[in-house]
């Protein structure tokens, strides 16, 4: 018999709110002449979530995980699939099998993709990545990039050079300013001059570049953005950068967790302090005896407890171990609200917590 998880912890996904967010983002981008690659890696490529992106008519469904894109292919999705993590040499066969297009920065991989596309009797589309300062993937030497683009165009008959792109903000925290996007356009135009035709796509980054859409200063030739967090959560731009995102839902995902213990306890551990279960030394504040509650999930389910956002006023997350989350509920009690064993508490989430939760077998996913 296979055990099937029921009840809590539970991740509730509001598909109507998700579709609304996709439509809003897509329409805003369309006003600037840009299309969207809907990035579904943040929710682990959940098929019902991906269906909303397809329903909204995005240009690409995108993920950094080949298994997620393979699942979409196996479930009959017709929207083209884009691999947004540059491929491993060892997975080029599957990239060609399951993906219509991939982001690339290495000639060795491009050569292997070309060989596999020939074996599979396909034309595989590629977008070449420029490193314009964030220092993750991409050609740093732009002259070399132009030369390699010409090699793809002229020598790799089973590949189609669809465009160029870049990433900013994910590693080096570089912002997608208009000037930074113009750097990418200059690279694209140098490549166009070398190959003698216009590229179909100039992909100007991810959710961070959506700021340019909202400010109305996205350079004209940027015609595709790869957006995930800005649709799934709509958290970073309003909270970190102060943008008005009132037309986007920030509660597409809700974590519901069950209280498994409620007791009065000291707020400082009693005994000689060493390291916690994850090898960290923690400083604890002594606030005397406090009302505390435990939840039946922990770091194995969501990663960092600091990235859970309680919806109940006065509830404080103290920390977590692998399978328990420790709450201070003293201020809740003072407001006349009693929390009992078996109660269900709700939390808003950040991007990383959704990634963890949708990967946890301990968490039931429910769609409304």
C-alpha positions in Angstrom: 0.0 0.0 0.0 1.3 3.5 -0.9 0.8 6.1 1.8 -0.9 9.2 0.5 -0.5 12.4 2.5 -3.8 14.0 3.6 -4.6 17.1 5.6 -1.8 19.3 6.9 0.6 21.0 6.2 -1.2 22.1 3.1 -0.3 24.5 0.3 -3.4 26.1 -1.2 -3.0 27.5 -4.7 -5.7 29.9 -6.0 -5.6 29.3 -9.8 -8.0 32.1 -10.6 -5.7 34.6 -8.9 -2.7 33.1 -10.6 -4.4 33.5 -14.0 -5.3 37.1 -13.2 -1.6 37.8 -12.4 -0.4 36.3 -15.6 -2.9 38.3 -17.6 -2.0 41.5 -15.9 1.8 41.0 -16.4 1.3 39.8 -20.0 -0.9 42.8 -20.9 1.5 45.3 -19.3 4.4 43.8 -21.3 2.4 43.8 -24.5 2.0 47.6 -24.2 5.7 47.8 -24.6 5.9 45.3 -27.4 7.3 42.5 -25.1 6.1 39.0 -24.7 6.4 36.7 -21.6 8.2 33.4 -21.0 6.2 32.2 -18.0 8.8 30.7 -15.6 7.2 27.9 -13.6 10.3 26.6 -11.6 9.2 28.6 -8.5 6.2 26.3 -8.1 8.2 23.2 -9.2 6.4 23.1 -12.5 3.0 22.1 -11.0 0.9 21.1 -14.0 -2.3 23.0 -12.9 -0.2 26.2 -12.5 1.4 25.7 -15.9 -2.0 25.3 -17.4 -2.9 28.8 -16.3 0.2 30.2 -18.2 -0.8 28.2 -21.3 -4.4 29.4 -21.0 -3.2 33.0 -20.9 -1.1 32.5 -24.1 2.4 33.2 -23.0 5.2 32.8 -25.6 7.1 30.2 -23.7 6.7 28.0 -20.7 10.0 28.1 -19.0 11.9 26.2 -16.2 15.4 25.5 -15.1 14.6 21.8 -14.5 14.4 19.5 -17.4 12.1 17.1 -15.5 9.5 19.8 -15.1 9.5 20.6 -18.8 9.4 16.8 -19.6 6.3 16.5 -17.4 4.6 19.3 -19.4 5.4 17.6 -22.7 4.1 14.3 -21.4 0.9 16.1 -20.3 0.2 17.4 -23.8 1.1 21.0 -23.5 1.3 22.8 -26.8 3.0 26.0 -25.7 6.7 26.0 -26.6 9.1 25.0 -23.8 12.2 27.0 -22.8 15.1 25.7 -20.7 16.3 28.8 -18.7 19.3 27.2 -17.0 22.1 26.7 -19.4 22.2 23.0 -20.2 24.6 20.4 -18.8 26.6 18.6 -21.5 25.2 15.3 -20.1 21.6 16.3 -20.7 21.7 17.6 -24.3 19.8 14.6 -25.6 16.9 15.3 -23.3 17.1 19.1 -23.9 16.4 18.5 -27.6 13.8 15.9 -26.8 11.7 17.9 -24.4 12.6 21.6 -25.1 11.9 23.8 -28.1 14.5 26.3 -27.1 17.3 26.7 -24.6 19.6 29.4 -23.2 23.2 28.8 -23.9 26.7 30.1 -23.3 29.2 27.3 -24.2 30.2 26.2 -27.7 30.8 22.6 -26.5 27.2 22.4 -25.5 25.9 24.1 -28.6 27.9 21.5 -30.7 26.3 18.7 -28.7 22.8 20.2 -29.1 23.4 20.4 -32.8 24.5 16.8 -33.0 21.5 15.6 -30.9 19.1 17.7 -33.0 20.4 16.0 -36.1 19.9 12.6 -34.6 16.4 13.5 -33.6 15.6 15.1 -36.9 14.8 18.4 -35.2 15.7 22.1 -35.4 16.5 23.3 -31.8 16.2 27.0 -31.1 18.9 28.7 -29.0 19.2 32.0 -27.2 22.8 33.0 -26.5 23.4 34.6 -23.1 25.6 37.7 -22.6 27.1 38.5 -19.2 26.6 42.2 -18.7 27.8 42.4 -15.2 25.8 40.1 -12.9 28.5 37.5 -13.3 26.4 34.3 -13.6 26.0 32.7 -17.1 27.0 34.2 -20.4 29.8 35.4 -22.6 31.9 38.1 -20.9 34.0 38.7 -24.1 31.4 40.1 -26.5 33.8 39.8 -29.5 34.0 36.1 -28.8 30.2 36.0 -28.4 29.7 37.5 -31.9 32.2 35.1 -33.4 30.5 32.1 -31.7 27.1 33.4 -32.8 28.3 33.4 -36.4 29.5 29.8 -36.0 26.1 28.8 -34.8 24.5 30.6 -37.7 26.7 29.2 -40.4 28.0 25.9 -39.2 25.4 24.3 -36.9 22.6 23.4 -39.3 20.4 21.8 -36.7 20.2 24.8 -34.5 18.3 28.1 -35.1 19.8 31.2 -33.5 16.6 32.7 -32.2 18.1 35.5 -30.2 20.2 36.8 -27.3 19.5 37.4 -23.6 21.0 38.2 -20.3 20.4 37.7 -16.6 20.7 40.4 -13.9 19.8 40.4 -10.3 20.0 36.7 -9.5 23.6 36.5 -8.4 25.3 39.9 -8.6 22.3 42.0 -7.5 22.8 44.1 -10.6 19.6 46.1 -11.5 18.0 46.1 -14.9 18.4 49.8 -15.6 17.6 51.2 -19.1 21.4 51.6 -19.7 22.1 48.0 -18.7 19.4 46.8 -21.2 20.9 48.9 -23.9 24.1 47.0 -23.4 22.3 43.8 -24.4 20.8 45.5 -27.4 24.2 46.6 -28.6 25.4 43.0 -28.3 22.4 41.9 -30.3 23.0 44.5 -33.0 26.6 43.4 -33.3 25.5 39.8 -33.8 22.9 40.9 -36.3 25.5 42.7 -38.3 27.7 39.6 -38.3 24.9 37.2 -39.4 23.1 39.5 -41.7 19.6 39.3 -40.3 17.5 40.5 -37.4 17.2 38.3 -34.3 13.7 37.2 -33.3 14.3 37.6 -29.6 16.2 40.0 -27.3 15.3 38.6 -23.8 16.0 41.3 -21.3 16.0 39.4 -18.0 13.5 38.3 -15.5 11.1 39.8 -12.9 13.6 42.5 -12.0 13.3 43.8 -15.6 9.5 44.1 -15.1 10.4 47.4 -13.3 11.2 48.8 -16.7 7.7 47.9 -17.9 6.1 49.5 -14.9 8.2 52.7 -15.3 7.5 52.8 -19.1 11.2 52.9 -20.0 11.8 49.4 -21.3 14.0 49.8 -24.4 12.1 49.3 -27.6 14.0 46.3 -28.9 13.6 44.2 -25.7 10.8 41.9 -26.7 10.7 39.1 -24.2 11.0 38.9 -20.4 11.3 35.7 -18.4 8.9 36.3 -15.5 8.2 33.9 -12.6 8.3 35.5 -9.1 6.6 38.7 -10.3 3.6 36.6 -11.3 3.6 33.8 -8.7 4.1 36.1 -5.7 4.3 39.7 -6.8 6.4 40.3 -3.6 9.8 41.5 -4.6 8.9 44.6 -6.6 6.5 46.2 -4.1 8.3 45.1 -0.9 11.9 45.5 -1.9 11.7 48.3 -4.5 8.5 50.1 -3.5 6.5 49.6 -6.7 2.7 49.8 -6.7 1.6 46.3 -7.6 -2.0 46.7 -6.3 -3.4 45.1 -9.4 -1.5 41.8 -8.7 -2.6 39.3 -6.1 0.1 38.5 -3.5 -1.8 35.6 -2.0 -1.9 33.1 -4.9 -0.2 30.6 -2.5 -1.3 30.1 1.1 0.5 27.8 3.6 -1.8 26.2 6.2 -0.1 24.4 9.1 -1.5 22.6 12.1 -0.7 23.4 15.7 0.6 20.3 17.5 1.6 21.7 20.9 0.7 24.8 23.0 2.5 25.4 26.3 4.0 28.0 28.5 7.8 27.7 28.4 11.0 29.7 29.1 12.1 31.8 26.2 15.8 30.9 26.7 17.0 27.3 26.4 18.1 25.8 29.8 21.5 24.2 29.9 24.9 24.6 28.2 24.4 26.0 24.7 26.1 24.3 21.7 25.0 24.0 18.1 21.5 23.4 16.6 20.6 20.5 14.4 22.0 22.3 11.4 25.3 23.1 12.9 24.6 26.7 13.7 25.1 28.7 16.9 22.0 30.6 17.8 21.6 33.6 20.1 18.4 33.4 22.2 16.6 36.3 23.8 15.5 35.8 27.4 12.0 37.2 27.7 10.8 35.1 30.6 8.0 32.5 30.4 6.1 32.8 27.2 3.2 31.1 25.5 4.5 29.0 22.7 3.1 26.8 20.0 4.6 24.2 17.7 3.6 23.5 14.1 3.9 20.1 12.4 6.4 21.1 9.7 9.9 22.5 9.6 13.0 23.5 7.6 12.8 20.3 5.5 9.5 21.6 4.2 10.1 25.3 3.6 13.8 26.1 4.1 14.1 29.3 6.2 11.5 30.0 8.8 12.3 33.8 8.5 10.6 33.6 5.1 7.3 32.5 6.4 4.9 35.5 6.8 2.2 34.9 9.5 -1.2 36.3 8.6 -2.2 36.4 12.3 -1.2 39.7 14.0 1.1 39.2 16.9 2.3 35.8 16.0 6.2 35.5 16.0 8.2 32.7 14.4 11.1 32.0 16.8 12.8 29.3 14.7 12.6 25.7 13.5 14.2 22.4 13.4 13.8 19.8 10.6 10.2 19.0 11.3 9.0 21.5 13.9 8.3 25.3 13.7 8.4 27.1 17.0 6.1 30.1 17.5 5.8 32.8 20.2 2.0 33.4 20.6 2.1 35.4 23.8 1.0 38.6 22.1 -1.8 36.7 20.4 -3.1 35.5 23.7 -3.0 39.1 25.1 -5.3 40.1 22.4 -7.8 37.6 23.7 -7.3 35.0 21.0 -6.8 31.4 22.1 -4.7 29.0 20.0 -5.3 25.3 20.6 -3.8 22.1 19.5 -5.4 21.2 16.1 -5.9 24.8 15.0 -4.8 25.7 11.5 -2.6 28.8 11.0 -2.1 30.6 7.7 1.1 32.1 6.2 2.0 34.1 3.2 5.2 33.0 1.5 8.3 34.2 -0.3 9.8 32.7 -3.5 12.2 30.3 -1.8 9.5 28.9 0.5 7.3 28.1 -2.4 10.1 26.2 -4.1 10.7 24.1 -1.0 7.0 23.5 -0.2 6.1 22.4 -3.7 9.0 19.9 -3.5 8.1 18.4 -0.1 6.2 15.1 0.1 5.1 16.2 3.6 3.0 19.0 2.1 -0.4 18.4 0.4 -1.1 20.8 -2.5 -4.7 21.8 -3.0 -6.1 23.9 -5.8 -9.0 26.2 -5.6 
